[in-house]
Amino acid sequence: MNGRDLVLGRIRAALDASRPAPVEVPRGYRPAGAVAVDLDLFVDRLTDYRATVHRCTDGEVAGIVAEVLGGREVVVPPGLPEGWLPAGVTVLRDDGLAVERIAAAAGVVTGAAVGVAETGTIVLDGSPDQGRRIVTLLPDTHVCVLRPDQVVATVPDAVALLDPDRPLTWISGPSATSDIELDRVEGVHGPRNLHVVLTS
């Protein structure tokens, strides 16, 4: 018997209809709502991932965008609030922009669907203030704005809020990868810089 026959034999045995299926799937993991939201933990996790966190009021968002991307070309989704954009940026509203045009922009400004405190993760779901997934993958800098009430404690809390039929993008820090010698390279498959603006 060779390895192939062994593996296929195990698959056939597992699919054998005469064997009883488990009565209940074990669900011993932590449910949604079991832990309180800790915004400081969220900020700590984001910082650990090398994201830059800005805490401000709603009225200060445009000033932070100007500080990060001022004087440059910025892609924004069609439903981004105008108040988040300063006068000092050139706005490219994504109404089906070509890939080359998006990639040439210095950055992108979006909202978010939810943030996860425990993991420092931000989830985008393609809503009008977040736009197409491609606009957050090609520019070098992503500025993402969240309100504290959008941050939940755990991944189960986030999953309970999200629509699985939407195009979900889970972001944990700037894009990064490492080779076999653990040399970190940033910006390989997404933005090299992530700025999270947490409003109050």
Protein Blocks (a to p, Z undefined) as FASTA:
>chain_A
ZZklmmmmmmmmmmpmkbccdfbdcdfbccehkaccdfklmmmmmmmnopacddddfklm
mmmmmmmmgoiacdddfklcfklpcfkbccdddehiafklmmmpmbdcdddfbdcfklop
acdehiaklopfklmmmpmbdcddddfklpcfblmlmmmmpcfkbccdddedjaddddfk
opacehklocfbdcddddZZ
